[in-house]
């Protein structure tokens, strides 16, 4: 009978232990997957929204994509960050990210039928032209004007042609989205020369071989607007007048190219984009995997949780029943099982929370397949933070089990006395 009790006790203890491990560790992790606050906390903890501007979008590996977001206009790094923050404000970016978090967690919790992740880009794209042109105007306002070595030069064909070539070069750069770093001064010619020869000079600029037909046509169309600042010799104002009409087509072409890859209302479907960039993954595959994940989460936190809870309760009761009619054994062994199980789950939780996040973060940062370094670094930090969030929260459950187990185990030492009082019988001081 003693051997049978020991075998039954061991078997039931292992079942209860397995149930505790599943309930306190596995279910705790799975249940946290559909909590949007945990994802939001990770983005905040890693300073992800600022790092997207300061690190990812200025990475050399994504320079072409960033240039598209800037309307195809080349800017210095700091200027690019300022423009990007104006075009896509951090608050707007955070709003878009958190909306996708809600869609993902809503899908996992069966509030949404299909997983859809997307970015609404209409507002940012509508802001691009105005913001970039303002920045271009600011850059031109701060330009260095190359002063002539002498106050003025003679109003000759050569001097007119030389200045026309210099400005044609600047116009050509603007029409390609390149902002100048310096500009030759219009005051190389005196005011009388600039007034008398403007029409001839501007025609020389428009007919310069450095300009394509579209740029030449823009210069001709803007002739009247350019006249006053040219005559006054205000080099920066002259370039500002020419900049907007020259740069706007570059921005329009860049935005048109972006919009070709977007859905109706300028929506970027992230999952469709992921499937498009993969050789082995289709949108249907993503839907199947998402459905599998949702079913797994639902089963683990639903049916699996109830089964584990039932195993713990029934197993503990049966473990107590094995030692009937000994009240000491009926309390001690279930209590000891819960005490050890809760302690092990607590240790396992601490190990997972301290080891797993770093491991998965390193696994992401070690990944290399042409992905920009800054993006990998941010993704690694995010995944590490996610893992830390998901593996947390085990302490209350494990501590509760520990307390219950400790109470039962402690009560077992007084079980005979209590049982004797209840029965009104003498206390049996013998061992079970």
C-alpha positions as CSV (number, residue, x, y, z in Angstrom):
1,X,0.0,0.0,0.0
2,X,2.9,2.4,0.8
3,X,4.5,1.7,-2.6
4,X,1.2,2.1,-4.4
5,X,0.6,5.5,-2.6
6,X,4.1,6.6,-3.5
7,X,3.6,5.7,-7.2
8,X,0.2,7.4,-7.3
9,X,1.6,10.4,-5.5
10,X,4.5,10.7,-7.8
11,X,2.3,10.4,-10.9
12,X,-0.3,12.9,-9.7
13,X,2.5,15.2,-8.5
14,X,4.1,15.2,-12.0
15,X,0.7,15.9,-13.6
16,X,0.0,18.8,-11.2
17,X,3.6,20.1,-11.8
18,X,3.1,20.0,-15.6
19,X,-0.3,21.8,-15.3
20,X,1.3,24.5,-13.2
21,X,4.2,24.9,-15.7
22,X,1.7,25.2,-18.6
23,X,-0.7,27.5,-16.8
24,X,1.8,29.8,-15.1
25,X,4.4,30.1,-17.9
26,X,3.0,29.1,-21.3
27,X,-0.5,30.5,-20.8
28,X,0.9,33.7,-19.3
29,X,3.1,34.3,-22.4
30,X,0.3,33.4,-24.9
31,X,-2.3,35.5,-23.2
32,X,-0.1,38.6,-23.4
33,X,0.2,38.3,-27.2
34,X,-3.1,40.1,-27.7
35,X,-2.5,42.9,-25.2
36,X,-1.9,46.0,-27.3
37,X,-0.4,47.9,-24.3
38,X,2.6,45.6,-24.3
39,X,3.4,46.5,-27.9
40,X,3.0,50.1,-27.2
41,X,5.3,49.9,-24.2
42,X,8.0,48.3,-26.3
43,X,7.9,51.1,-28.9
44,X,8.1,53.6,-26.1
45,X,10.9,51.8,-24.3
46,X,13.1,51.5,-27.4
47,X,12.5,55.1,-28.5
48,X,11.4,53.6,-31.8
49,X,9.6,56.6,-33.2
50,X,12.5,59.0,-32.9
51,X,15.0,56.3,-34.1
52,X,13.0,55.8,-37.3
53,X,13.9,59.4,-38.2
54,X,17.3,59.7,-36.7
55,X,18.7,56.3,-37.6
56,X,16.7,54.4,-40.1
57,X,15.6,56.9,-42.7
58,X,19.0,58.5,-42.9
59,X,20.8,55.2,-43.3
60,X,22.8,55.2,-46.6
61,X,21.1,51.8,-47.5
62,X,17.7,53.5,-47.7
63,X,18.8,56.7,-49.2
64,X,16.7,56.1,-52.4
65,X,13.6,55.5,-50.4
66,X,14.2,58.5,-48.2
67,X,14.8,60.6,-51.3
68,X,11.4,59.5,-52.6
69,X,9.8,60.6,-49.3
70,X,11.5,64.0,-49.7
71,X,10.0,64.4,-53.2
72,X,13.2,63.5,-54.9
73,X,15.0,66.6,-53.6
74,X,18.4,66.0,-52.1
75,X,19.0,67.5,-48.7
76,X,21.7,67.4,-46.1
77,X,21.1,64.8,-43.3
78,X,19.9,67.2,-40.7
79,X,17.7,69.0,-43.2
80,X,16.3,65.7,-44.3
81,X,15.3,64.8,-40.7
82,X,13.6,68.1,-40.2
83,X,11.6,67.7,-43.4
84,X,10.7,64.1,-42.6
85,X,9.4,65.1,-39.2
86,X,7.3,67.8,-40.8
87,X,6.0,65.5,-43.6
88,X,5.3,62.6,-41.2
89,X,5.1,64.0,-37.7
90,X,6.1,61.6,-34.9
91,X,2.6,61.8,-33.5
92,X,1.2,60.7,-36.9
93,X,3.7,57.9,-37.2
94,X,2.8,56.7,-33.7
95,X,-0.9,56.9,-34.5
96,X,-0.3,54.7,-37.6
97,X,1.8,52.2,-35.7
98,X,-0.7,51.9,-32.8
99,X,-3.6,51.5,-35.2
100,X,-1.7,48.5,-36.7
101,X,-1.1,47.1,-33.2
102,X,-4.8,47.3,-32.6
103,X,-5.5,45.5,-35.8
104,X,-3.1,42.8,-35.0
105,X,-4.3,42.2,-31.4
106,X,-7.9,42.6,-32.6
107,X,-7.3,39.8,-35.1
108,X,-5.8,37.6,-32.4
109,X,-8.7,38.1,-30.1
110,X,-11.2,37.4,-33.0
111,X,-12.5,40.9,-33.1
112,X,-11.4,41.1,-36.7
113,X,-11.9,38.4,-39.3
114,X,-8.8,39.0,-41.4
115,X,-5.4,40.4,-40.6
116,X,-4.7,43.7,-42.4
117,X,-1.7,45.9,-41.7
118,X,-1.4,49.2,-43.6
119,X,-0.2,52.8,-43.4
120,X,-2.4,55.7,-44.4
121,X,-0.1,58.0,-46.5
122,X,-2.5,60.5,-48.0
123,X,-1.9,63.2,-45.4
124,X,1.9,62.9,-45.5
125,X,2.1,62.8,-49.3
126,X,-0.2,65.8,-49.5
127,X,2.2,67.7,-47.3
128,X,5.4,66.8,-49.1
129,X,5.5,69.6,-51.8
130,X,4.8,72.5,-49.5
131,X,7.2,71.3,-46.8
132,X,10.0,70.6,-49.3
133,X,9.6,73.8,-51.1
134,X,9.7,75.7,-47.8
135,X,12.9,73.9,-46.9
136,X,14.4,74.6,-50.4
137,X,13.6,78.3,-50.0
138,X,15.3,78.3,-46.5
139,X,18.4,76.6,-48.0
140,X,18.6,79.2,-50.8
141,X,18.1,82.0,-48.3
142,X,21.2,80.8,-46.4
143,X,23.3,80.2,-49.6
144,X,26.7,81.6,-49.9
145,X,26.8,84.1,-52.8
146,X,30.1,84.0,-54.6
147,X,31.1,87.6,-54.8
148,X,33.1,88.7,-57.9
149,X,36.8,89.5,-57.5
150,X,36.0,93.0,-58.7
151,X,33.0,95.1,-58.1
152,X,31.6,94.6,-61.6
153,X,32.7,93.4,-65.0
154,X,32.1,95.0,-68.4
155,X,28.8,94.4,-70.0
156,X,30.2,92.3,-72.8
157,X,28.9,89.3,-74.7
158,X,31.5,87.1,-72.9
159,X,30.5,88.4,-69.4
160,X,26.8,87.8,-70.2
161,X,27.5,84.3,-71.6
162,X,29.7,83.4,-68.6
163,X,27.0,84.4,-66.1
164,X,24.3,82.7,-68.2
165,X,26.3,79.4,-68.1
166,X,26.8,79.6,-64.4
167,X,23.1,80.2,-63.7
168,X,22.1,77.6,-66.2
169,X,24.2,75.1,-64.3
170,X,22.3,76.0,-61.1
171,X,18.9,75.7,-62.8
172,X,19.9,72.3,-64.2
173,X,20.7,71.1,-60.7
174,X,17.4,72.4,-59.3
175,X,15.5,70.7,-62.1
176,X,17.1,67.5,-61.0
177,X,16.2,68.0,-57.3
178,X,19.7,69.2,-56.3
179,X,19.9,72.3,-54.1
180,X,23.0,74.5,-54.7
181,X,25.6,75.0,-52.0
182,X,26.7,78.4,-53.4
183,X,25.6,80.6,-56.3
184,X,27.5,83.2,-58.5
185,X,26.5,86.8,-57.7
186,X,24.4,88.7,-60.2
187,X,26.4,91.8,-59.3
188,X,29.2,90.8,-61.6
189,X,27.2,92.9,-64.0
190,X,26.2,96.5,-63.1
191,X,22.5,97.4,-62.8
192,X,22.3,99.2,-66.1
193,X,23.7,96.1,-67.9
194,X,21.3,93.9,-66.0
195,X,18.3,96.1,-67.0
196,X,19.2,96.5,-70.7
197,X,20.4,92.9,-71.3
198,X,18.0,90.9,-69.2
199,X,15.9,89.6,-72.2
200,X,19.0,88.6,-74.1
201,X,20.6,87.1,-71.1
202,X,17.6,85.0,-70.0
203,X,17.3,83.7,-73.6
204,X,20.9,82.6,-73.4
205,X,20.1,80.7,-70.2
206,X,17.1,79.0,-71.7
207,X,19.0,78.0,-74.8
208,X,22.0,76.7,-72.8
209,X,22.9,73.1,-73.7
210,X,23.0,72.3,-70.0
211,X,19.2,72.6,-69.8
212,X,16.7,70.1,-71.0
213,X,13.6,71.2,-72.9
214,X,11.3,71.2,-69.9
215,X,13.7,73.3,-67.8
216,X,14.2,75.7,-70.6
217,X,10.4,76.1,-71.0
218,X,10.0,76.8,-67.3
219,X,12.7,79.5,-67.4
220,X,11.0,81.1,-70.4
221,X,7.6,81.0,-68.6
222,X,9.1,82.6,-65.5
223,X,10.9,85.3,-67.3
224,X,8.7,88.1,-66.1
225,X,8.8,86.9,-62.5
226,X,12.6,86.7,-62.6
227,X,13.2,90.2,-64.2
228,X,12.8,92.4,-61.1
229,X,15.2,90.4,-58.8
230,X,17.7,90.1,-61.6
231,X,17.7,93.8,-62.2
232,X,18.1,94.5,-58.5
233,X,21.0,92.1,-58.3
234,X,19.4,90.1,-55.5
235,X,20.9,86.8,-56.2
236,X,19.1,84.8,-53.5
237,X,15.7,86.2,-54.4
238,X,16.4,85.5,-58.0
239,X,17.1,81.9,-57.3
240,X,14.2,81.6,-54.9
241,X,11.8,82.8,-57.7
242,X,13.2,80.1,-60.1
243,X,13.4,77.3,-57.5
244,X,9.8,76.5,-56.9
245,X,8.7,76.0,-60.6
246,X,11.9,74.0,-61.2
247,X,11.7,71.8,-58.2
248,X,7.9,71.2,-58.2
249,X,8.0,68.8,-61.3
250,X,10.7,66.7,-59.5
251,X,8.4,66.4,-56.4
252,X,5.4,65.6,-58.6
253,X,7.2,62.9,-60.4
254,X,8.5,61.4,-57.2
255,X,5.1,61.4,-55.6
256,X,3.5,59.9,-58.7
257,X,5.9,57.0,-58.5
258,X,5.2,56.4,-54.9
259,X,1.4,56.5,-55.5
260,X,1.7,53.8,-58.2
261,X,2.6,51.3,-55.5
262,X,-0.3,52.4,-53.2
263,X,-3.9,51.3,-53.0
264,X,-6.9,53.6,-53.2
265,X,-6.7,56.7,-51.0
266,X,-2.9,56.3,-50.8
267,X,-2.9,53.3,-48.5
268,X,0.2,51.2,-48.3
269,X,-0.7,47.5,-47.6
270,X,2.3,46.2,-45.6
271,X,1.4,42.5,-45.9
272,X,0.9,42.8,-49.6
273,X,4.3,44.6,-49.8
274,X,5.9,41.8,-47.8
275,X,4.5,39.2,-50.1
276,X,5.6,41.2,-53.2
277,X,9.1,41.3,-51.9
278,X,9.3,37.6,-51.2
279,X,10.0,34.8,-53.6
280,X,8.4,32.1,-51.4
281,X,5.5,33.9,-49.6
282,X,2.2,35.0,-51.0
283,X,-0.6,37.0,-49.4
284,X,-2.6,33.7,-49.0
285,X,0.3,32.1,-47.2
286,X,0.4,35.1,-44.8
287,X,-3.3,34.7,-44.1
288,X,-2.9,31.0,-43.4
289,X,0.0,31.5,-41.0
290,X,-1.9,34.3,-39.3
291,X,-4.9,32.1,-38.9
292,X,-2.7,29.3,-37.5
293,X,-1.2,31.8,-35.0
294,X,-4.7,32.9,-33.9
295,X,-5.9,29.4,-33.5
296,X,-2.8,28.5,-31.5
297,X,-3.3,31.4,-29.2
298,X,-7.0,30.7,-28.8
299,X,-6.5,27.1,-28.0
300,X,-3.6,27.7,-25.7
301,X,-5.3,30.4,-23.7
302,X,-8.8,28.9,-23.9
303,X,-9.1,25.1,-24.0
304,X,-5.5,24.6,-22.9
305,X,-5.8,26.9,-20.0
306,X,-9.0,25.2,-18.8
307,X,-7.5,21.7,-19.1
308,X,-4.4,22.8,-17.2
309,X,-6.5,24.4,-14.4
310,X,-8.6,21.2,-14.2
311,X,-5.5,19.0,-14.1
312,X,-4.1,21.1,-11.2
313,X,-7.4,21.1,-9.2
314,X,-8.3,17.5,-9.8
315,X,-4.7,16.3,-9.5
316,X,-4.3,18.0,-6.1
317,X,-7.6,16.6,-4.9
318,X,-6.7,13.1,-6.0
319,X,-3.2,13.5,-4.5
320,X,-4.9,14.4,-1.2
321,X,-7.3,11.4,-1.6
322,X,-4.4,9.0,-1.9
323,X,-3.5,9.7,1.7
324,X,-7.0,9.2,3.2
325,X,-7.5,8.8,6.1
326,X,-4.2,10.5,7.1
327,X,-4.9,14.3,7.4
328,X,-1.2,15.1,7.6
329,X,-0.4,13.4,4.3
330,X,-3.6,14.8,2.7
331,X,-2.3,18.3,3.3
332,X,1.4,17.8,3.1
333,X,1.8,16.2,-0.3
334,X,-0.5,18.5,-2.3
335,X,1.0,21.5,-0.4
336,X,4.6,20.3,-1.2
337,X,3.7,19.7,-4.8
338,X,2.2,23.2,-5.2
339,X,5.1,24.7,-3.2
340,X,7.7,23.1,-5.4
341,X,5.7,23.6,-8.6
342,X,5.2,27.3,-7.9
343,X,8.9,27.8,-7.0
344,X,10.0,26.0,-10.2
345,X,7.6,28.1,-12.3
346,X,9.0,31.3,-10.6
347,X,12.5,30.3,-11.4
348,X,11.6,29.3,-15.0
349,X,9.8,32.7,-15.4
350,X,12.8,34.6,-14.2
351,X,15.2,32.6,-16.5
352,X,12.9,33.2,-19.5
353,X,12.5,36.9,-18.7
354,X,16.3,37.4,-18.3
355,X,17.7,35.1,-21.0
356,X,15.2,34.9,-23.8
357,X,14.9,38.6,-24.7
358,X,18.7,39.0,-25.2
359,X,18.9,35.8,-27.2
360,X,16.1,36.7,-29.6
361,X,17.5,40.3,-29.9
362,X,20.9,38.9,-30.8
363,X,19.3,36.5,-33.3
364,X,17.7,39.4,-35.1
365,X,20.8,41.7,-35.1
366,X,22.9,38.8,-36.4
367,X,20.6,38.5,-39.4
368,X,22.1,39.8,-42.5
369,X,20.6,39.7,-46.0
370,X,21.1,43.2,-47.3
371,X,18.8,44.7,-44.7
372,X,19.9,48.2,-43.6
373,X,22.0,48.1,-40.4
374,X,20.0,50.7,-38.6
375,X,16.8,48.9,-39.4
376,X,18.2,45.6,-38.1
377,X,19.4,47.4,-34.9
378,X,16.0,48.9,-34.3
379,X,14.2,45.6,-35.0
380,X,16.5,43.7,-32.7
381,X,15.8,46.1,-29.8
382,X,12.1,46.0,-30.5
383,X,12.0,42.2,-30.6
384,X,14.1,42.1,-27.4
385,X,11.6,44.4,-25.7
386,X,8.6,42.4,-27.0
387,X,10.2,39.2,-25.5
388,X,10.8,40.9,-22.2
389,X,7.2,42.1,-22.1
390,X,5.7,38.8,-23.1
391,X,7.8,36.8,-20.6
392,X,6.9,39.1,-17.7
393,X,3.8,38.9,-15.5
394,X,4.4,35.5,-14.1
395,X,5.1,36.6,-10.6
396,X,1.6,37.1,-9.3
397,X,0.4,33.6,-10.4
398,X,3.5,31.8,-9.2
399,X,3.5,33.6,-5.9
400,X,-0.1,32.7,-5.3
401,X,0.6,29.0,-5.9
402,X,3.6,29.3,-3.6
403,X,1.6,30.8,-0.8
404,X,-1.2,28.2,-1.2
405,X,1.4,25.4,-1.2
406,X,3.2,26.9,1.8
407,X,-0.1,27.2,3.8
408,X,-1.1,23.6,3.1
409,X,2.4,22.3,3.8
410,X,2.6,24.3,7.0
411,X,-0.9,23.2,8.1
412,X,0.1,19.6,7.7
413,X,2.2,19.8,10.8
414,X,-0.9,20.7,12.8
415,X,-3.3,18.5,10.9
416,X,-3.5,15.7,13.5
417,X,-4.2,18.2,16.3
418,X,-6.9,19.9,14.3
419,X,-8.4,16.7,13.2
420,X,-8.5,15.4,16.7
421,X,-10.2,18.5,17.9
422,X,-12.8,18.2,15.2
423,X,-13.4,14.6,16.1
424,X,-13.2,15.1,19.8
425,X,-10.6,12.3,20.0
426,X,-7.2,12.0,21.7
427,X,-4.3,13.3,19.7
428,X,-2.3,10.6,18.0
429,X,1.4,11.5,18.2
430,X,2.5,8.6,16.0
431,X,4.0,9.0,12.6
432,X,1.8,8.4,9.5
